[in-house]
Amino acid sequence: MIEILSRYFKGFIFLTNSISRNKSNKKIPLYLLTLAVYPISLFVILLLFLFSKISIILFKILNR
């Protein structure tokens, strides 16, 4: 999970650096879109992680 989160933040930094190098007037909407979408994707990653852990626990309990 730590590796996934580190890649997540590396991707965020890469994306914001790419946007900042952009010289167009679309820079602000791209920043806003990035700031809106990235927290949602982090929430989805955490939900998938929790779902996988709960599924593993339930599988172990039901197979005893």
All heavy atoms as TSV, in Angstrom:
chain	resi	resn	atom	element	x	y	z
A	1	MET	N	N	0.823	-1.193	0.000
A	1	MET	CA	C	0.000	0.000	0.000
A	1	MET	C	C	0.862	1.251	0.000
A	1	MET	O	O	0.514	2.246	-0.623
A	1	MET	CB	C	-0.923	-0.056	1.235
A	1	MET	CG	C	-1.887	1.067	1.310
A	1	MET	SD	S	-3.073	0.973	-0.027
A	1	MET	CE	C	-4.018	2.404	0.231
A	2	ILE	N	N	1.989	1.183	0.695
A	2	ILE	CA	C	2.890	2.342	0.745
A	2	ILE	C	C	3.457	2.626	-0.633
A	2	ILE	O	O	3.573	3.788	-1.036
A	2	ILE	CB	C	4.006	2.107	1.785
A	2	ILE	CG1	C	3.393	2.057	3.192
A	2	ILE	CG2	C	5.063	3.186	1.709
A	2	ILE	CD1	C	4.345	1.658	4.272
A	3	GLU	N	N	3.781	1.576	-1.379
A	3	GLU	CA	C	4.307	1.774	-2.732
A	3	GLU	C	C	3.245	2.390	-3.644
A	3	GLU	O	O	3.554	3.259	-4.464
A	3	GLU	CB	C	4.776	0.445	-3.310
A	3	GLU	CG	C	5.399	0.585	-4.681
A	3	GLU	CD	C	5.902	-0.731	-5.234
A	3	GLU	OE1	O	6.189	-1.636	-4.442
A	3	GLU	OE2	O	5.994	-0.826	-6.463
A	4	ILE	N	N	2.016	1.970	-3.488
A	4	ILE	CA	C	0.927	2.532	-4.299
A	4	ILE	C	C	0.762	4.015	-3.995
A	4	ILE	O	O	0.627	4.836	-4.907
A	4	ILE	CB	C	-0.381	1.762	-4.045
A	4	ILE	CG1	C	-0.273	0.340	-4.594
A	4	ILE	CG2	C	-1.573	2.481	-4.660
A	4	ILE	CD1	C	-1.413	-0.559	-4.203
A	5	LEU	N	N	0.784	4.367	-2.710
A	5	LEU	CA	C	0.638	5.775	-2.342
A	5	LEU	C	C	1.830	6.613	-2.803
A	5	LEU	O	O	1.657	7.759	-3.225
A	5	LEU	CB	C	0.454	5.909	-0.831
A	5	LEU	CG	C	-0.896	5.439	-0.295
A	5	LEU	CD1	C	-0.932	5.543	1.213
A	5	LEU	CD2	C	-2.033	6.208	-0.918
A	6	SER	N	N	3.027	6.049	-2.751
A	6	SER	CA	C	4.185	6.814	-3.221
A	6	SER	C	C	4.108	7.051	-4.730
A	6	SER	O	O	4.420	8.144	-5.205
A	6	SER	CB	C	5.490	6.111	-2.851
A	6	SER	OG	O	5.649	4.922	-3.588
A	7	ARG	N	N	3.652	6.047	-5.481
A	7	ARG	CA	C	3.467	6.234	-6.926
A	7	ARG	C	C	2.352	7.233	-7.207
A	7	ARG	O	O	2.431	8.018	-8.155
A	7	ARG	CB	C	3.137	4.909	-7.604
A	7	ARG	CG	C	4.314	3.999	-7.709
A	7	ARG	CD	C	3.956	2.771	-8.472
A	7	ARG	NE	N	5.079	1.853	-8.549
A	7	ARG	CZ	C	5.127	0.848	-9.370
A	7	ARG	NH1	N	4.127	0.597	-10.188
A	7	ARG	NH2	N	6.184	0.063	-9.383
A	8	TYR	N	N	1.325	7.222	-6.371
A	8	TYR	CA	C	0.217	8.163	-6.508
A	8	TYR	C	C	0.726	9.596	-6.375
A	8	TYR	O	O	0.429	10.452	-7.203
A	8	TYR	CB	C	-0.829	7.847	-5.433
A	8	TYR	CG	C	-1.944	8.844	-5.341
A	8	TYR	CD1	C	-3.039	8.763	-6.179
A	8	TYR	CD2	C	-1.902	9.866	-4.400
A	8	TYR	CE1	C	-4.076	9.671	-6.090
A	8	TYR	CE2	C	-2.938	10.778	-4.316
A	8	TYR	CZ	C	-4.010	10.678	-5.155
A	8	TYR	OH	O	-5.012	11.583	-5.072
A	9	PHE	N	N	1.520	9.851	-5.333
A	9	PHE	CA	C	2.019	11.206	-5.121
A	9	PHE	C	C	3.077	11.600	-6.145
A	9	PHE	O	O	3.164	12.765	-6.530
A	9	PHE	CB	C	2.532	11.367	-3.690
A	9	PHE	CG	C	1.421	11.407	-2.684
A	9	PHE	CD1	C	1.283	10.410	-1.748
A	9	PHE	CD2	C	0.490	12.434	-2.701
A	9	PHE	CE1	C	0.248	10.441	-0.826
A	9	PHE	CE2	C	-0.548	12.482	-1.788
A	9	PHE	CZ	C	-0.667	11.484	-0.848
A	10	LYS	N	N	3.870	10.635	-6.606
A	10	LYS	CA	C	4.827	10.927	-7.685
A	10	LYS	C	C	4.085	11.320	-8.961
A	10	LYS	O	O	4.499	12.230	-9.671
A	10	LYS	CB	C	5.723	9.722	-7.958
A	10	LYS	CG	C	6.792	9.512	-6.930
A	10	LYS	CD	C	7.620	8.272	-7.262
A	10	LYS	CE	C	8.587	7.948	-6.153
A	10	LYS	NZ	N	9.348	6.717	-6.423
A	11	GLY	N	N	2.988	10.638	-9.237
A	11	GLY	CA	C	2.168	10.979	-10.398
A	11	GLY	C	C	1.547	12.355	-10.269
A	11	GLY	O	O	1.482	13.120	-11.235
A	12	PHE	N	N	1.105	12.691	-9.063
A	12	PHE	CA	C	0.530	14.012	-8.821
A	12	PHE	C	C	1.572	15.104	-9.028
A	12	PHE	O	O	1.302	16.120	-9.676
A	12	PHE	CB	C	-0.041	14.081	-7.397
A	12	PHE	CG	C	-0.662	15.399	-7.074
A	12	PHE	CD1	C	-1.899	15.734	-7.601
A	12	PHE	CD2	C	-0.020	16.308	-6.246
A	12	PHE	CE1	C	-2.485	16.951	-7.305
A	12	PHE	CE2	C	-0.596	17.520	-5.943
A	12	PHE	CZ	C	-1.840	17.845	-6.475
A	13	ILE	N	N	2.766	14.895	-8.504
A	13	ILE	CA	C	3.844	15.873	-8.670
A	13	ILE	C	C	4.227	15.997	-10.140
A	13	ILE	O	O	4.431	17.104	-10.647
A	13	ILE	CB	C	5.053	15.478	-7.798
A	13	ILE	CG1	C	4.693	15.656	-6.323
A	13	ILE	CG2	C	6.287	16.310	-8.150
A	13	ILE	CD1	C	5.699	15.052	-5.373
A	14	PHE	N	N	4.321	14.864	-10.853
A	14	PHE	CA	C	4.644	14.900	-12.273
A	14	PHE	C	C	3.590	15.671	-13.061
A	14	PHE	O	O	3.910	16.496	-13.916
A	14	PHE	CB	C	4.777	13.475	-12.828
A	14	PHE	CG	C	4.966	13.422	-14.308
A	14	PHE	CD1	C	6.193	13.723	-14.864
A	14	PHE	CD2	C	3.914	13.094	-15.151
A	14	PHE	CE1	C	6.380	13.684	-16.244
A	14	PHE	CE2	C	4.084	13.055	-16.520
A	14	PHE	CZ	C	5.317	13.357	-17.063
A	15	LEU	N	N	2.319	15.415	-12.749
A	15	LEU	CA	C	1.235	16.083	-13.463
A	15	LEU	C	C	1.235	17.588	-13.199
A	15	LEU	O	O	1.088	18.380	-14.126
A	15	LEU	CB	C	-0.105	15.470	-13.071
A	15	LEU	CG	C	-1.327	15.921	-13.844
A	15	LEU	CD1	C	-1.154	15.643	-15.330
A	15	LEU	CD2	C	-2.560	15.236	-13.318
A	16	THR	N	N	1.409	17.991	-11.958
A	16	THR	CA	C	1.423	19.423	-11.659
A	16	THR	C	C	2.646	20.104	-12.268
A	16	THR	O	O	2.553	21.249	-12.713
A	16	THR	CB	C	1.363	19.685	-10.149
A	16	THR	OG1	O	2.403	18.964	-9.506
A	16	THR	CG2	C	0.016	19.284	-9.586
A	17	ASN	N	N	3.782	19.412	-12.303
A	17	ASN	CA	C	4.963	19.988	-12.960
A	17	ASN	C	C	4.740	20.125	-14.466
A	17	ASN	O	O	5.161	21.107	-15.069
A	17	ASN	CB	C	6.205	19.140	-12.690
A	17	ASN	CG	C	6.709	19.300	-11.287
A	17	ASN	OD1	O	6.410	20.276	-10.607
A	17	ASN	ND2	N	7.475	18.336	-10.827
A	18	SER	N	N	4.087	19.147	-15.057
A	18	SER	CA	C	3.790	19.218	-16.493
A	18	SER	C	C	2.842	20.370	-16.798
A	18	SER	O	O	2.996	21.061	-17.804
A	18	SER	CB	C	3.166	17.907	-16.975
A	18	SER	OG	O	4.063	16.850	-16.839
A	19	ILE	N	N	1.870	20.576	-15.933
A	19	ILE	CA	C	0.933	21.683	-16.133
A	19	ILE	C	C	1.643	23.017	-15.970
A	19	ILE	O	O	1.406	23.957	-16.733
A	19	ILE	CB	C	-0.263	21.562	-15.157
A	19	ILE	CG1	C	-1.117	20.354	-15.524
A	19	ILE	CG2	C	-1.115	22.824	-15.175
A	19	ILE	CD1	C	-2.189	20.032	-14.507
A	20	SER	N	N	2.541	23.107	-15.003
A	20	SER	CA	C	3.226	24.380	-14.772
A	20	SER	C	C	4.167	24.732	-15.920
A	20	SER	O	O	4.429	25.913	-16.159
A	20	SER	CB	C	3.983	24.350	-13.446
A	20	SER	OG	O	5.039	23.432	-13.511
A	21	ARG	N	N	4.659	23.729	-16.636
A	21	ARG	CA	C	5.510	24.015	-17.801
A	21	ARG	C	C	4.704	24.454	-19.014
A	21	ARG	O	O	5.253	25.009	-19.965
A	21	ARG	CB	C	6.328	22.777	-18.168
A	21	ARG	CG	C	7.520	22.592	-17.274
A	21	ARG	CD	C	8.400	21.474	-17.763
A	21	ARG	NE	N	8.211	20.382	-16.789
A	21	ARG	CZ	C	8.061	19.122	-17.084
A	21	ARG	NH1	N	8.095	18.719	-18.317
A	21	ARG	NH2	N	7.885	18.222	-16.151
A	22	ASN	N	N	3.401	24.222	-18.962
A	22	ASN	CA	C	2.521	24.616	-20.051
A	22	ASN	C	C	2.412	26.144	-20.096
A	22	ASN	O	O	2.236	26.796	-19.086
A	22	ASN	CB	C	1.140	23.987	-19.829
A	22	ASN	CG	C	0.255	24.076	-21.038
A	22	ASN	OD1	O	0.634	24.657	-22.039
A	22	ASN	ND2	N	-0.919	23.504	-20.934
A	23	LYS	N	N	2.500	26.730	-21.265
A	23	LYS	CA	C	2.508	28.177	-21.389
A	23	LYS	C	C	1.155	28.753	-21.805
A	23	LYS	O	O	1.035	29.920	-22.062
A	23	LYS	CB	C	3.557	28.586	-22.423
A	23	LYS	CG	C	4.953	28.116	-22.107
A	23	LYS	CD	C	5.846	29.286	-21.832
A	23	LYS	CE	C	7.282	28.864	-21.766
A	23	LYS	NZ	N	7.759	28.473	-20.489
A	24	SER	N	N	0.135	27.919	-21.860
A	24	SER	CA	C	-1.156	28.405	-22.340
A	24	SER	C	C	-1.983	29.007	-21.203
A	24	SER	O	O	-1.618	28.956	-20.040
A	24	SER	CB	C	-1.937	27.279	-23.006
A	24	SER	OG	O	-2.384	26.378	-22.027
A	25	ASN	N	N	-3.108	29.571	-21.594
A	25	ASN	CA	C	-4.009	30.146	-20.617
A	25	ASN	C	C	-4.930	29.088	-19.998
A	25	ASN	O	O	-5.798	29.415	-19.214
A	25	ASN	CB	C	-4.841	31.269	-21.240
A	25	ASN	CG	C	-5.641	30.778	-22.434
A	25	ASN	OD1	O	-5.499	29.644	-22.877
A	25	ASN	ND2	N	-6.464	31.657	-22.967
A	26	LYS	N	N	-4.757	27.826	-20.352
A	26	LYS	CA	C	-5.558	26.735	-19.804
A	26	LYS	C	C	-4.933	26.165	-18.527
A	26	LYS	O	O	-5.387	25.156	-18.012
A	26	LYS	CB	C	-5.708	25.614	-20.827
A	26	LYS	CG	C	-6.451	26.026	-22.068
A	26	LYS	CD	C	-6.552	24.882	-23.033
A	26	LYS	CE	C	-7.252	25.325	-24.293
A	26	LYS	NZ	N	-7.361	24.251	-25.263
A	27	LYS	N	N	-3.915	26.819	-18.018
A	27	LYS	CA	C	-3.185	26.309	-16.872
A	27	LYS	C	C	-4.073	26.234	-15.624
A	27	LYS	O	O	-4.068	25.225	-14.914
A	27	LYS	CB	C	-1.989	27.209	-16.593
A	27	LYS	CG	C	-0.998	26.648	-15.610
A	27	LYS	CD	C	0.123	27.617	-15.328
A	27	LYS	CE	C	1.043	27.723	-16.509
A	27	LYS	NZ	N	2.280	28.458	-16.194
A	28	ILE	N	N	-4.851	27.249	-15.346
A	28	ILE	CA	C	-5.673	27.274	-14.131
A	28	ILE	C	C	-6.780	26.218	-14.172
A	28	ILE	O	O	-6.959	25.488	-13.193
A	28	ILE	CB	C	-6.235	28.692	-13.877
A	28	ILE	CG1	C	-5.076	29.620	-13.543
A	28	ILE	CG2	C	-7.253	28.688	-12.760
A	28	ILE	CD1	C	-5.446	31.066	-13.419
A	29	PRO	N	N	-7.526	26.077	-15.284
A	29	PRO	CA	C	-8.530	24.992	-15.300
A	29	PRO	C	C	-7.914	23.600	-15.166
A	29	PRO	O	O	-8.508	22.717	-14.546
A	29	PRO	CB	C	-9.213	25.154	-16.650
A	29	PRO	CG	C	-9.001	26.563	-17.030
A	29	PRO	CD	C	-7.678	26.932	-16.448
A	30	LEU	N	N	-6.716	23.406	-15.713
A	30	LEU	CA	C	-6.064	22.108	-15.578
A	30	LEU	C	C	-5.667	21.838	-14.131
A	30	LEU	O	O	-5.788	20.712	-13.639
A	30	LEU	CB	C	-4.843	22.029	-16.495
A	30	LEU	CG	C	-5.135	21.890	-17.982
A	30	LEU	CD1	C	-3.839	21.963	-18.780
A	30	LEU	CD2	C	-5.855	20.588	-18.267
A	31	TYR	N	N	-5.174	22.857	-13.440
A	31	TYR	CA	C	-4.865	22.706	-12.016
A	31	TYR	C	C	-6.125	22.362	-11.227
A	31	TYR	O	O	-6.109	21.488	-10.363
A	31	TYR	CB	C	-4.254	23.982	-11.438
A	31	TYR	CG	C	-2.759	24.064	-11.538
A	31	TYR	CD1	C	-2.145	25.160	-12.109
A	31	TYR	CD2	C	-1.946	23.061	-11.023
A	31	TYR	CE1	C	-0.776	25.251	-12.202
A	31	TYR	CE2	C	-0.572	23.143	-11.105
A	31	TYR	CZ	C	0.009	24.245	-11.689
A	31	TYR	OH	O	1.370	24.329	-11.766
A	32	LEU	N	N	-7.213	23.058	-11.500
A	32	LEU	CA	C	-8.458	22.802	-10.784
A	32	LEU	C	C	-8.978	21.388	-11.048
A	32	LEU	O	O	-9.445	20.707	-10.131
A	32	LEU	CB	C	-9.512	23.841	-11.160
A	32	LEU	CG	C	-9.231	25.271	-10.704
A	32	LEU	CD1	C	-10.298	26.212	-11.219
A	32	LEU	CD2	C	-9.117	25.334	-9.198
A	33	LEU	N	N	-8.893	20.951	-12.293
A	33	LEU	CA	C	-9.311	19.600	-12.634
A	33	LEU	C	C	-8.441	18.570	-11.915
A	33	LEU	O	O	-8.943	17.577	-11.377
A	33	LEU	CB	C	-9.249	19.386	-14.146
A	33	LEU	CG	C	-9.677	18.022	-14.649
A	33	LEU	CD1	C	-11.158	17.793	-14.368
A	33	LEU	CD2	C	-9.397	17.887	-16.129
A	34	THR	N	N	-7.147	18.819	-11.874
A	34	THR	CA	C	-6.234	17.912	-11.191
A	34	THR	C	C	-6.544	17.846	-9.703
A	34	THR	O	O	-6.586	16.762	-9.113
A	34	THR	CB	C	-4.775	18.370	-11.396
A	34	THR	OG1	O	-4.502	18.416	-12.791
A	34	THR	CG2	C	-3.800	17.428	-10.725
A	35	LEU	N	N	-6.774	18.992	-9.105
A	35	LEU	CA	C	-7.079	19.019	-7.676
A	35	LEU	C	C	-8.440	18.403	-7.366
A	35	LEU	O	O	-8.672	17.934	-6.259
A	35	LEU	CB	C	-7.015	20.451	-7.156
A	35	LEU	CG	C	-5.614	21.060	-7.123
A	35	LEU	CD1	C	-5.691	22.521	-6.708
A	35	LEU	CD2	C	-4.711	20.291	-6.179
A	36	ALA	N	N	-9.341	18.375	-8.331
A	36	ALA	CA	C	-10.652	17.768	-8.120
A	36	ALA	C	C	-10.612	16.254	-8.312
A	36	ALA	O	O	-11.254	15.508	-7.575
A	36	ALA	CB	C	-11.673	18.386	-9.076
A	37	VAL	N	N	-9.858	15.785	-9.286
A	37	VAL	CA	C	-9.869	14.361	-9.633
A	37	VAL	C	C	-8.940	13.543	-8.743
A	37	VAL	O	O	-9.277	12.419	-8.367
A	37	VAL	CB	C	-9.512	14.176	-11.123
A	37	VAL	CG1	C	-9.292	12.731	-11.473
A	37	VAL	CG2	C	-10.601	14.774	-11.991
A	38	TYR	N	N	-7.783	14.064	-8.392
A	38	TYR	CA	C	-6.823	13.275	-7.631
A	38	TYR	C	C	-7.338	12.842	-6.262
A	38	TYR	O	O	-7.124	11.693	-5.873
A	38	TYR	CB	C	-5.481	14.004	-7.536
A	38	TYR	CG	C	-4.443	13.366	-8.405
A	38	TYR	CD1	C	-4.461	13.546	-9.777
A	38	TYR	CD2	C	-3.466	12.538	-7.868
A	38	TYR	CE1	C	-3.531	12.935	-10.582
A	38	TYR	CE2	C	-2.532	11.927	-8.674
A	38	TYR	CZ	C	-2.566	12.122	-10.026
A	38	TYR	OH	O	-1.651	11.508	-10.815
A	39	PRO	N	N	-8.008	13.681	-5.486
A	39	PRO	CA	C	-8.546	13.171	-4.206
A	39	PRO	C	C	-9.608	12.081	-4.393
A	39	PRO	O	O	-9.687	11.148	-3.591
A	39	PRO	CB	C	-9.156	14.408	-3.544
A	39	PRO	CG	C	-8.434	15.544	-4.157
A	39	PRO	CD	C	-8.127	15.126	-5.555
A	40	ILE	N	N	-10.388	12.175	-5.445
A	40	ILE	CA	C	-11.388	11.136	-5.721
A	40	ILE	C	C	-10.689	9.814	-6.025
A	40	ILE	O	O	-11.101	8.755	-5.542
A	40	ILE	CB	C	-12.308	11.565	-6.880
A	40	ILE	CG1	C	-13.133	12.781	-6.462
A	40	ILE	CG2	C	-13.214	10.418	-7.316
A	40	ILE	CD1	C	-13.883	13.434	-7.598
A	41	SER	N	N	-9.621	9.872	-6.804
A	41	SER	CA	C	-8.909	8.640	-7.126
A	41	SER	C	C	-8.213	8.066	-5.891
A	41	SER	O	O	-8.133	6.848	-5.738
A	41	SER	CB	C	-7.905	8.871	-8.256
A	41	SER	OG	O	-6.907	9.784	-7.862
A	42	LEU	N	N	-7.748	8.921	-4.991
A	42	LEU	CA	C	-7.160	8.423	-3.746
A	42	LEU	C	C	-8.218	7.724	-2.902
A	42	LEU	O	O	-7.964	6.665	-2.318
A	42	LEU	CB	C	-6.538	9.577	-2.955
A	42	LEU	CG	C	-5.865	9.209	-1.644
A	42	LEU	CD1	C	-4.709	8.260	-1.890
A	42	LEU	CD2	C	-5.399	10.451	-0.930
A	43	PHE	N	N	-9.413	8.266	-2.864
A	43	PHE	CA	C	-10.518	7.640	-2.145
A	43	PHE	C	C	-10.841	6.277	-2.748
A	43	PHE	O	O	-11.064	5.299	-2.014
A	43	PHE	CB	C	-11.739	8.563	-2.187
A	43	PHE	CG	C	-12.930	8.032	-1.475
A	43	PHE	CD1	C	-12.946	7.927	-0.093
A	43	PHE	CD2	C	-14.041	7.620	-2.187
A	43	PHE	CE1	C	-14.049	7.429	0.577
A	43	PHE	CE2	C	-15.155	7.129	-1.535
A	43	PHE	CZ	C	-15.161	7.026	-0.158
A	44	VAL	N	N	-10.838	6.164	-4.061
A	44	VAL	CA	C	-11.112	4.888	-4.730
A	44	VAL	C	C	-10.017	3.874	-4.417
A	44	VAL	O	O	-10.297	2.701	-4.158
A	44	VAL	CB	C	-11.274	5.096	-6.254
A	44	VAL	CG1	C	-11.301	3.780	-7.003
A	44	VAL	CG2	C	-12.521	5.902	-6.545
A	45	ILE	N	N	-8.765	4.321	-4.413
A	45	ILE	CA	C	-7.656	3.420	-4.085
A	45	ILE	C	C	-7.808	2.883	-2.666
A	45	ILE	O	O	-7.633	1.687	-2.423
A	45	ILE	CB	C	-6.302	4.147	-4.248
A	45	ILE	CG1	C	-6.000	4.377	-5.723
A	45	ILE	CG2	C	-5.169	3.358	-3.608
A	45	ILE	CD1	C	-4.817	5.281	-5.966
A	46	LEU	N	N	-8.151	3.753	-1.729
A	46	LEU	CA	C	-8.327	3.310	-0.349
A	46	LEU	C	C	-9.520	2.372	-0.203
A	46	LEU	O	O	-9.450	1.383	0.540
A	46	LEU	CB	C	-8.480	4.518	0.570
A	46	LEU	CG	C	-7.221	5.369	0.741
A	46	LEU	CD1	C	-7.515	6.609	1.576
A	46	LEU	CD2	C	-6.098	4.567	1.354
A	47	LEU	N	N	-10.604	2.641	-0.919
A	47	LEU	CA	C	-11.752	1.730	-0.877
A	47	LEU	C	C	-11.408	0.356	-1.437
A	47	LEU	O	O	-11.806	-0.669	-0.877
A	47	LEU	CB	C	-12.922	2.324	-1.657
A	47	LEU	CG	C	-13.750	3.374	-0.939
A	47	LEU	CD1	C	-14.864	3.878	-1.853
A	47	LEU	CD2	C	-14.336	2.818	0.329
A	48	LEU	N	N	-10.665	0.323	-2.533
A	48	LEU	CA	C	-10.255	-0.961	-3.108
A	48	LEU	C	C	-9.338	-1.721	-2.163
A	48	LEU	O	O	-9.426	-2.953	-2.046
A	48	LEU	CB	C	-9.580	-0.750	-4.456
A	48	LEU	CG	C	-10.500	-0.324	-5.594
A	48	LEU	CD1	C	-9.680	0.033	-6.825
A	48	LEU	CD2	C	-11.484	-1.418	-5.909
A	49	PHE	N	N	-8.451	-1.009	-1.481
A	49	PHE	CA	C	-7.557	-1.645	-0.514
A	49	PHE	C	C	-8.361	-2.258	0.629
A	49	PHE	O	O	-8.138	-3.410	1.013
A	49	PHE	CB	C	-6.551	-0.620	0.015
A	49	PHE	CG	C	-5.634	-1.159	1.064
A	49	PHE	CD1	C	-4.604	-2.017	0.728
A	49	PHE	CD2	C	-5.813	-0.822	2.395
A	49	PHE	CE1	C	-3.757	-2.524	1.686
A	49	PHE	CE2	C	-4.979	-1.319	3.368
A	49	PHE	CZ	C	-3.950	-2.167	3.020
A	50	LEU	N	N	-9.307	-1.487	1.160
A	50	LEU	CA	C	-10.138	-2.006	2.250
A	50	LEU	C	C	-11.000	-3.185	1.789
A	50	LEU	O	O	-11.156	-4.169	2.512
A	50	LEU	CB	C	-11.014	-0.895	2.820
A	50	LEU	CG	C	-10.283	0.179	3.614
A	50	LEU	CD1	C	-11.242	1.284	4.002
A	50	LEU	CD2	C	-9.620	-0.416	4.836
A	51	PHE	N	N	-11.552	-3.090	0.601
A	51	PHE	CA	C	-12.359	-4.180	0.055
A	51	PHE	C	C	-11.530	-5.452	-0.092
A	51	PHE	O	O	-11.999	-6.550	0.216
A	51	PHE	CB	C	-12.960	-3.774	-1.294
A	51	PHE	CG	C	-13.788	-4.832	-1.924
A	51	PHE	CD1	C	-15.039	-5.144	-1.427
A	51	PHE	CD2	C	-13.306	-5.546	-3.021
A	51	PHE	CE1	C	-15.815	-6.141	-2.008
A	51	PHE	CE2	C	-14.065	-6.539	-3.606
A	51	PHE	CZ	C	-15.322	-6.834	-3.095
A	52	SER	N	N	-10.285	-5.321	-0.546
A	52	SER	CA	C	-9.441	-6.505	-0.709
A	52	SER	C	C	-9.110	-7.118	0.647
A	52	SER	O	O	-9.123	-8.344	0.793
A	52	SER	CB	C	-8.171	-6.164	-1.477
A	52	SER	OG	O	-7.348	-5.299	-0.717
A	53	LYS	N	N	-8.833	-6.294	1.646
A	53	LYS	CA	C	-8.532	-6.827	2.981
A	53	LYS	C	C	-9.752	-7.518	3.587
A	53	LYS	O	O	-9.638	-8.587	4.178
A	53	LYS	CB	C	-8.047	-5.710	3.919
A	53	LYS	CG	C	-6.709	-5.158	3.550
A	53	LYS	CD	C	-5.656	-6.228	3.646
A	53	LYS	CE	C	-4.310	-5.668	3.274
A	53	LYS	NZ	N	-3.262	-6.680	3.239
A	54	ILE	N	N	-10.924	-6.912	3.450
A	54	ILE	CA	C	-12.146	-7.517	3.972
A	54	ILE	C	C	-12.453	-8.821	3.236
A	54	ILE	O	O	-12.861	-9.813	3.851
A	54	ILE	CB	C	-13.321	-6.517	3.872
A	54	ILE	CG1	C	-13.104	-5.367	4.847
A	54	ILE	CG2	C	-14.650	-7.203	4.129
A	54	ILE	CD1	C	-14.062	-4.214	4.668
A	55	SER	N	N	-12.238	-8.850	1.928
A	55	SER	CA	C	-12.478	-10.077	1.155
A	55	SER	C	C	-11.549	-11.198	1.595
A	55	SER	O	O	-11.975	-12.355	1.714
A	55	SER	CB	C	-12.273	-9.804	-0.333
A	55	SER	OG	O	-13.189	-8.871	-0.792
A	56	ILE	N	N	-10.298	-10.870	1.858
A	56	ILE	CA	C	-9.339	-11.888	2.307
A	56	ILE	C	C	-9.748	-12.432	3.668
A	56	ILE	O	O	-9.726	-13.649	3.905
A	56	ILE	CB	C	-7.911	-11.303	2.343
A	56	ILE	CG1	C	-7.428	-11.050	0.929
A	56	ILE	CG2	C	-6.952	-12.222	3.088
A	56	ILE	CD1	C	-6.148	-10.249	0.848
A	57	ILE	N	N	-10.156	-11.552	4.574
A	57	ILE	CA	C	-10.576	-11.985	5.904
A	57	ILE	C	C	-11.821	-12.869	5.821
A	57	ILE	O	O	-11.888	-13.932	6.457
A	57	ILE	CB	C	-10.815	-10.762	6.811
A	57	ILE	CG1	C	-9.478	-10.070	7.117
A	57	ILE	CG2	C	-11.517	-11.160	8.101
A	57	ILE	CD1	C	-9.619	-8.731	7.784
A	58	LEU	N	N	-12.793	-12.452	5.024
A	58	LEU	CA	C	-14.009	-13.259	4.876
A	58	LEU	C	C	-13.714	-14.605	4.230
A	58	LEU	O	O	-14.292	-15.637	4.617
A	58	LEU	CB	C	-15.051	-12.500	4.061
A	58	LEU	CG	C	-15.752	-11.356	4.777
A	58	LEU	CD1	C	-16.675	-10.619	3.814
A	58	LEU	CD2	C	-16.528	-11.874	5.972
A	59	PHE	N	N	-12.831	-14.641	3.261
A	59	PHE	CA	C	-12.459	-15.904	2.613
A	59	PHE	C	C	-11.829	-16.851	3.615
A	59	PHE	O	O	-12.135	-18.049	3.628
A	59	PHE	CB	C	-11.514	-15.618	1.445
A	59	PHE	CG	C	-11.108	-16.841	0.700
A	59	PHE	CD1	C	-11.989	-17.460	-0.174
A	59	PHE	CD2	C	-9.845	-17.391	0.876
A	59	PHE	CE1	C	-11.613	-18.604	-0.850
A	59	PHE	CE2	C	-9.460	-18.516	0.196
A	59	PHE	CZ	C	-10.355	-19.131	-0.686
A	60	LYS	N	N	-10.949	-16.328	4.472
A	60	LYS	CA	C	-10.308	-17.179	5.479
A	60	LYS	C	C	-11.313	-17.683	6.507
A	60	LYS	O	O	-11.229	-18.822	6.945
A	60	LYS	CB	C	-9.184	-16.410	6.170
A	60	LYS	CG	C	-7.973	-16.221	5.300
A	60	LYS	CD	C	-6.869	-15.481	6.033
A	60	LYS	CE	C	-5.652	-15.318	5.152
A	60	LYS	NZ	N	-4.564	-14.624	5.844
A	61	ILE	N	N	-12.263	-16.829	6.893
A	61	ILE	CA	C	-13.260	-17.239	7.875
A	61	ILE	C	C	-14.189	-18.303	7.297
A	61	ILE	O	O	-14.502	-19.297	7.960
A	61	ILE	CB	C	-14.065	-16.014	8.364
A	61	ILE	CG1	C	-13.183	-15.125	9.218
A	61	ILE	CG2	C	-15.312	-16.435	9.127
A	61	ILE	CD1	C	-13.827	-13.801	9.605
A	62	LEU	N	N	-14.624	-18.130	6.059
A	62	LEU	CA	C	-15.577	-19.063	5.462
A	62	LEU	C	C	-14.952	-20.395	5.054
A	62	LEU	O	O	-15.666	-21.381	4.899
A	62	LEU	CB	C	-16.253	-18.407	4.258
A	62	LEU	CG	C	-17.147	-17.209	4.577
A	62	LEU	CD1	C	-17.653	-16.569	3.291
A	62	LEU	CD2	C	-18.297	-17.617	5.472
A	63	ASN	N	N	-13.655	-20.451	4.888
A	63	ASN	CA	C	-12.997	-21.697	4.481
A	63	ASN	C	C	-12.451	-22.500	5.658
A	63	ASN	O	O	-11.711	-23.443	5.459
A	63	ASN	CB	C	-11.874	-21.397	3.496
A	63	ASN	CG	C	-12.409	-21.180	2.117
A	63	ASN	OD1	O	-13.490	-21.620	1.777
A	63	ASN	ND2	N	-11.649	-20.472	1.311
A	64	ARG	N	N	-12.828	-22.160	6.860
A	64	ARG	CA	C	-12.366	-22.955	8.008
A	64	ARG	C	C	-13.210	-24.165	8.210
A	64	ARG	O	O	-14.284	-24.367	7.961
A	64	ARG	CB	C	-12.375	-22.117	9.272
A	64	ARG	CG	C	-11.256	-21.135	9.275
A	64	ARG	CD	C	-11.200	-20.435	10.582
A	64	ARG	NE	N	-10.085	-19.473	10.522
A	64	ARG	CZ	C	-9.660	-18.851	11.547
A	64	ARG	NH1	N	-10.203	-19.024	12.711
A	64	ARG	NH2	N	-8.666	-18.022	11.435
